[in-house]
Amino acid sequence: ALPPDAASTEFQKLHRLLGELSGDEPLQLLLRIALQLTDERSVFDRSRGADRREIVERVKRLHAGIVAAIIDRDEALSVRRMRRYLGGLREWLE
């Protein structure tokens, strides 16, 4: 339900929630650091128009796929989708 003009902090809510639900404190710390670095290096908040809408829609699809796999308790699919998502993070930061 995120609008195209959503701030990067809105997208980070899912990441924080998954970290909290894991109950893994070192993972939560690593996640906070990664989110801060991502936010500092990302071009997302500087993107406008069609580029931004495309980014938002892609991230929403990826997030929805990860969440669906978690809800279905499909560990293998969850891991594959999360790895794919993290693999795209490099592009996001460039």
Buried (B, 14 or more C-beta within 10 A) or exposed (E): EBEBEBEEEEBBEBBBEBBEEEEEEEEBEEBBEBBEEBBEEBEBEEBEEEEBBEBBEEBBEBBEBBBEBBEEEEEEBBEBBBEEBEEEEEEBEE
